[in-house]
Amino acid sequence: MARRVFLERRTYRRNRLQDAAKLLPVLGMFLFFGPVFILTGDSGEGGATAGWLVYFLGVWLALIIVTAMLAAALERNTPRDPDLPGGR
């Protein structure tokens, strides 16, 4: 019978945060390039380009904020090593 592996809460949380950090570029790629493949009809609107620019800048800003939050959370959950300079 397979034995269940128990991970400490801090280790489990750190592993999930690392997984989220690894998947963030994939999410960004889908958010950036997904709408490019959606066919939108030429409605002749002059503001269509401005809308796309706002979308891309919004996605870019959101990815920066989420990355900063993940980095801060990973920093808090990383164990300190007293032998290294600066405690890392």
Secondary structure, 3 states (H helix, E strand, C coil): CCCCCCCCHHHHHHHHHHHHHHHHHHHHHHHHHCHHHCCCCCCCCCCHHHHHHHHHHHHHHHHHHHHHHHHHHHHHHCCCCCCCHHHC
